[in-house]
Amino acid sequence: LAEVRKRGWLEDTRYRQKYSRVRTQAILDDYRQRYVAASVTVDEEDLKRASARLNVRVGARHLYARTEQEAWELRDLLLQGSTFEELAMKVFQDPKLKANGGYLGYFTYGEMDPAFEEAAYRLRIGEISEPVKTAWGYSIIKVEARVSKPMATEYEFLQRKKQLARVIRASKIDEKVKQATEEIAQQISPKFNERVVDTLLHAWPDLEPQKEVNEVLNKSGFVDQRARSAVVAEFTNGKWTVEDVLNQFPLTTERQRRYVKTSDDLKQFVTGLLVREQLLRQALREKIDKLPEVGKRIQTEMRVFTLERWRSLITDTVKVPEDLLCSWYQKHALSYLFPEGWDISEMAVSSRKKALDLLHQLRSGVSFELLARKHSMRPSAVTTGGHLGLLTRERLGKWINEVARAKKGETVGPFDIGGYYSLVKVNGYQPSKQKTFEEAKLQITGELLWQLKQEAFFASLEQLRKLRWIIGGTQRLRKGSHGGAAPRRSSGFEGSREAFRRGMLLLVQRRATMTDLRYPIGRARLEAQLGEGARRELIDQIEAAPS
């Protein structure tokens, strides 16, 4: 940390923006815990209802809309005869959802957005929902199937009771927070200047949160003071200008910013910032920022951030020397192989009946490529004729047995792949073969680079350790010359090194679970895996370690 201070990192834009994000989030999280989570209870009825839902898996598809009006329009089109497959091609950017008609597969309690889940469990099979508001927009849902397992025994219920309680509690907290934010949004009642919103939306792609606000304003075309002070929104107790909005920009996530595509998205984005600002003011009035645990969390997260930044500084410049690549290949050449694979073409359709009809046409001599271009649900089939290239055993998965037995040019299937059906043509087979050095080079580089980065990082720590020991030893010698104790090498660094390793482990655990944390079951699962005691112990060790 002393080295970091010398480099001026603790005063630069990147550090200040990160500190603002961490501080704001720590204050809001503690406020939420004290005034929302503390009032949430889970009773026996909640547990039994959740346990019953866990015994049911729902298979559903949906269509996504940004606004409620768009969602009603999609529902009307479905009721007039349009299909999910047709409309999914228009509303989704995700290739898989485009191709499979918005099919989500099977899910159970706690795995989806709470509002989406509630609607799906209430729908009858084949029924189309009215617009359902979720955290991301609106959905039109159709339940395709429902699979029930035998009811859990009393013993099984007791076994999972604790986990269920965590899931239910997290879900209830989310719902209370959602209600509170909606109430605040109604209270502040923002009124937007459409012209300024459109101007800001036009500049949106050029906005960079890591830059200073003045630099962002200049690059985005808001050069003069008049443009910067243009009012974006007026609300109950104030107004926000363009500059006010951009001052909040570094406190947002990339995902939140990327979501903004239309003026309605931008208004929702700004409203969310206004609500957060109101919550932050309430928390500060309660002096949440003065609490020791909040300060400790901020300090810990900033240390982890700084250590990761230091690590990146050391490791990002590491390269693998060419001579090391060559010598490694010579010693381990037999380990670098092209796996066996099958050259495959595939077409996916919406029903088994249609797949069997196409299979009959293929056996009558009709071209696979022609049929794939005309009938496959995969957008790429229009240009590729369904050709997927060389697939290994692992990628073929449960197709492998039939594909491996097939002759060249033969079509096998149909295979049921999560709501649609695939016909697979085997164009050829390639046995396993050894890679040349040039073919293996990229793979070897990836394998060695991580190890070299680790070595470089710990070598830099060793240098800092030696420097620290020399400085500390010199100070102790001076003290000894005046009658003090003899110099003795400090072992404190080892504690610091171990604390750093554990801190990095915490960081990795956070990243590894990030996708799970969107929904209550993910947060409950993380808490169950790590445990509050272990988490606090880890933070305490990092805090206790020398700088």
N, C-alpha and C positions, 0 to 999 in steps of 0.2 A: 504493500500500500504506500510505503514511503517513496518507492520508485514511481508509482502511479502519480503521486503528488508532484514529483519533479517534472513529469511529462505534461503537467497541466490538465490532466484528464478530469479532475474533479471540478474544473471550472468551464469545461467546453460544452457546446450545445448538446452533444449526444448524451452526456452525463446529466445535464440539467433537465432535459426532456424525459429521460428515463426516471429520474428522481421524482418529477412531477407526477408521472403515471403511477409509480409505486406508492407514493404518499397518498394520492387521491384514492387509489384502490384500497389501501390499508385502512384508511379512515372510514370509507363507505362500507367495507366488509365488517368492521367492528361495530359500526352503527347498525347495520342490518342484523348482526348477531344479537345485539342488546335489545333492539326495539322491535324486531320482527321474529327472528328465530326463537327468542326466549319465550314468546307467547304461543308457540306451536306445540300442540300435543298430539299424540297418536294413541287411539284407544283400541280396544279389542275388536270392535266392529270394523275399523279400518284395516286391521291385520287380516281378518277373515275374508274381507272383500278382495284385498290384494292377493291373498293366497289362492282364492278361487280363480282370479284372472291369470295367475301364473300357470294354471293348469290348462289354459286355452291359448293356442297360437292362431293368430289371424293372418291370412294372406290377403293383401290388398294392393290396389294400384291407385294412383292419384294424378291430378293435373295441377300444376302450380300457376298461381296468378299473383301479380304484385298488388293489385287493388281489389276491393270487394266487387266493384262493378265488373272488372274483367272476369272474376270468378263466376258471377251470375251469368255472364255471357257464355262462358264455357259450359256451364250446366245446361243452359237453354239449347246449345248446339248438340249436346249429348242426348237430350230428350227429343230433339228433332231428328235423330238418327245418325249423327256423327259418332265415330268410334274413338275410344281412348288412343288407339294406335295412330289414327289420323291427326288428332289434336296434339298428341305428345310430340310429334315431329315439329310442331310450331312453337310450343311453349317451353321446351327444355333445351338447355345448352349441353347438359351431360349426355354423352353419346349413348351410354347404356340405357338411360331412361327414354331417350329419343327412340331407340331401337325396339324396346320391349313394351312400349305403350304405357310408361310410367309405373311399371310393376315393381313393387318394393320387396317382394318375397314375404316370408313369414316373420312376425314379431310377436312379442308378448309384453307383459306389464313392465313399465319402466324403461322401455327401449326406444320410445319415440317421444316427440313433443307431447306434453300432457294433453293439450286440447285435441291434437290429432288422434292420440290414443283413445281418449274418451269417446270421440265420435265414431271411431272404427269399431269399438266394442259394442256400441249401441246399434249399429246398422245391421240390417238383415242381409244375408247373402244375396248379391245381385243388386242391392239398393244403392242408389246414387245420392250422396249427401248434398245438403245445401253448403254454401261456402263456410269453411272452417278457418278461423283466424289462428295462425300459429306465430311462433317467434320470427319467422322468416317472410311471412306474407299470408296468402290464402291458399287453401287446398280444396279441391273437389275430390271426394274419396268414393271408391267403389270396393266393397268387400267381395273377394272372389271365393274365399274358402275359410273355414274355421275348423281347427282340429283340437279336440278335447282329449286330455289324458285322464286316467282314473283320478278321482279326488284324492288328495294327499291324506295320509293317515295322521292321527293326532301326533304321533312321534315325529313324522316328517314336518308337520306344521311347527312344532316346538323347535326343531333343528334350525329352521330358517327364519324363525320369528325375529331374531335380532337384526338380520340383514334386511328383512322386510320393513322393520321399523325405521331403519336408516333411509331406505328408499322412499317410504311414505313421507317421512319428515322433510327430506330434501324437496320432494314434489310440492308439499304444502307451503314450504318457505318460498319456492319459486312463484307459486300462485299468489301468495300475499304480497310479494314484491311487485309482481305484475299489476295487481290491483292498485297498490299504492302509487306506482308510477303513472298509471292511467288517470288516477284522481288528480295528481299534481299537474299532469298535462292539461286536464280540463280546467283546473284552477288558474293556471297562468295564461291559458287561452291565446296562443301566439297567432298574430295576423301577419302574413307574409307579403312582401313587396315582390310581385310576380316578375317585374322587369329585372330587379337585382338578383333574384333567384336564378333566372335564366342566364344572366351574365356569369354568375358564379358557377353554374353547371357547365357552361361552355369552357370555363378555365379549369375545371376539375381535373382533367388528365395531367395538367402541368403542376399540380400542387404536390409538393414534397415535404412531408412532415419533419424530415431530418434537417431541413434548412431553417435558417433564421426567418422570422415572419416577414421582415422587410424584403429579404431576398425572394421569398415566395411571392409576395405581392407584386414586386417588379417583374418577375418572370411571367406571372399570370396576366399581366396587362393592367393591374390596378396601380398604376404608377403615381398619379397625383393624389393628393390628400382628399380631394372631393370624392374620388372613386372609392378610396379606402373607408371613408366615413359614411358611405351609402348604407342606409338602414335595410337589413335583410328581414328582420322581424321585430314587431312590437308586441309586448306582452304585458300582463297585469301590472308588474312592478318595474318596468324598464324597457329597454330596447337593445338589440344587438346589431352592430355594423358588420361589414365584411371583415374588418380587422379583428373584431371580437370573435367571430366564428373561427378565423384562422389561428387565433391565439389558443383555441381549444383543440385545434387539429392534431398536434403531437400527442394528445392524451387519448387518441382513438387508435383502434387496431386497423391493420391493413384490410382485414376481412370486412369490417364496418365500412371503410372507405370504398372498397371495391363494389359493395352492394349498391352504391349510388349510381343509377343509370338515367333516371328521369327526374323531373322537377318534384314529383310527389315523393320520390325516394329522398331527395335532398331536404325537403321539408321535414320528413320523418327523422332524418339524421340530426337536423338542427334541434328539433323538438326533444329528441333524446338527450342532447347536450344540455339543453335548458333544464330538463328535469334533473339531470345529474348535478347541475350547478345548484339547484334548489336543495337537493338532498345533502350536498356537501356543506351548504350554509347551515342547515339544521344541525348536522353533525358537529360543525365547528362551534355553534352556539352551546352545544352540550360538552364542549372541550374534549371531544374524542381524541383530537390530535395530541393532547397533553398526556394521554395514558401511557405508562411505561411499556406495556405490551405492544402498542402500536408503534412506538419509537423503535423497539427492539426488532419488530418485523421489518420496518423500513431499512434499518441498518443492515440486517442480515441479507435482505434481497439485493441491496446495493453492493454489498461485498461479493455476493455470488456473481452479479453482473460485471463488476470490475475484474474479478478473477477470470471470468470467461473472456472478457475483452483482452486481458493480458495474454491469456492462452492463445487467442486468435492472432495477436500480434507476433507471437513466436512461431506458431505453426503454419500460418498462411504463406510464409515464404519458403517452406521446406519443399525441396524437389528430390526426386529419386535419380541418382546418377546413372548414366547409361551403362557404365561398366558393372555396376551392381545388378542392373537388370539382366545383363548378359550372363554374368556368373550364376545368378539365381536360376535362370532358365536352363543353363547347362547341367546344374545339379538336380533340377526337378522337372525336366522336360516331360517325363512320362505322366506327370500329374495334370498337364494341360491338354485337354482333349475336347474335340467337338463331340457332343453327345449324339447318339443315334436320334434320328428324327424322321417324321413323315411329312411330305409336301401335301398340304390340305387345302381344299376349297370347301366352303360351307354356305348354306343359305338358311336363314331363320324366318319362320312364319308363325302366325298367331294361334293356329290350332293343329291338332294331330290329324284331323280329317283332311285339312289342306295339304299337310306334309305328305300324307299317304297318296293323295291325288297327284302331287308333283313327282313322287317316287315312281308311280305308275307311268307317267309321261317320260321320265328318264329312261326307264326300262324299255320304252317303246322307241327310243332313239333320239329324243329331243335333247338339245345341248344343255348341259348343266349351267354353263356361263350365261346362256340366253335366259333361262328360267330364273337364275339368281338375280340378274339385272332387273327383271320384271317384277319378281315377287318377294325378294328378301327384304326383311325389315331393317337390315343394316344399311345405313346411308352409303357406306363405302362400296357396297356391292354394285352400285350403278356404274362405277368406273373400273372396278377390279373383277367383276364377274364372280365375286365371292371368294377370290383367292386369298388365303391367309398366310401362305408361305410355309416354312419349315417349323413344325411343332414337336417338342420333345415329349417323352412319356409324362413328365410332370405337368406340362401344359394341357395335354390331352385328357388327363384326369380319368374319369370313369368311362370315357370313350375308348380308352387304350386297347382293351381286349378285342373289340369288334374291328377297330382300325388296323390293329396288328395282323389280324386274320384275313383282312380284305386283300384282294388282288389289285394290281395297278389298274386305275380307271374305274374301279368299282365304287358305288355309292352305298353307304350304310346309314342306318337310322330308321325312323326319326328318334332323336334323343330329347327327353323332357328337360329343358334348361330353365328352371325358375319362371314358368308362365308362358314360355314360347317353345317352339319345336325346331330342332336343327337336323338338316340332312348334310352328311359329310362325304365328300368325294376324295378318295385317296389317289393322288397324282403320282406318287413315287415314294421310295424309301431310301434314306441315306444312313449307312452304318457309321459307328463311332470311328473317329480318326484323330491322330495327333496334330496339334497346332504347330505351325512354324513360330519362330521367335516373334516375327512381326504380328502374327495373329494373336499371340499370347501376351504381347507387350502391355496392352491396356489393362488386362486382368492382373498381371504381375504388379504393375504400378499401383493399382488400387490396394493390393494386399500389403505391399511394402510401405506405402505412404503413411498409413495409420501408425505403424510401428515407429517409423522415423520421426513422425510428429510427436509421439509420446516421448521418445528419447530426447528430442530437442527441447521439449517443454521442461522435463525434469533436469536436464543439464542447465537450463537457465535458472531454475530454482536452486540448483547446487551452487551456481555462481553467486546468487544472492545470499545463500547461506554462508558461504566462505567470507563474503564481504562483511556480512553482519558479525561473524565471529571475530574477524580482524579488528573491526571498529570496537566491538564490545571488549575484546581482549586488551586493546590499547587503553581503553578507559579504565579497565580494572588494574592494568599495570601502573597507570598513574596513581590510582587509588592506593595500590600496594606500596608504592614508593613513599607514600606519606603514612605508612603504618597500617594500611588496610589489609584485607584478606588477599591471599595469593590468587592470581588469575585462574579461572576454571572455565572450561568450555561449557557453554550452555546447551542443554538438550531440548530447549524449548522449540527449536525449529521442527523437530520430528513431530511434536504435537501439532504444530501449524500445518505441516505437510499432510498429516493424517486427517486433520480437520478439513483441509482443502479437498482431499480425495472424497471425503464423505459429503462435503458440500456439492461437489460435482455430481455425485451419485444422486443427490436430491434433485439437482437440475435435470438430470437424465430422466429420473422418475416422473418429474413434472411434464417433460416433453412427451414421454412415451404414453402418458395417459391423457394428453390434451384432448384427443378426439372423443374420449369417453366422457369428459367432463361437461359436455353440452347437456346431458340429460341426467336426471336424478340417480338412476341406477349406476352410472359411471362414477359419480362422486361418492356414492355409498360404497362401491367396490374399492375405490382407492383408499377410503378411510379404513375399510376392513383390512386391506393388505398392509398399509403402513402403520396405522394405529396412532392415536394422538400422542401416547407416551413416547413412541419411537421418534415421531416427528419433533416433539419438544426436546427430546434428548439430543437429537442431531443438531438442532438450532443452538442449544446450549453449548455444545462442544465447539461449534464454529465461533460463537461469541466469546468463549473462554480462551480461544487460541490467540497467540501473539500476532500482532499485525504482520 
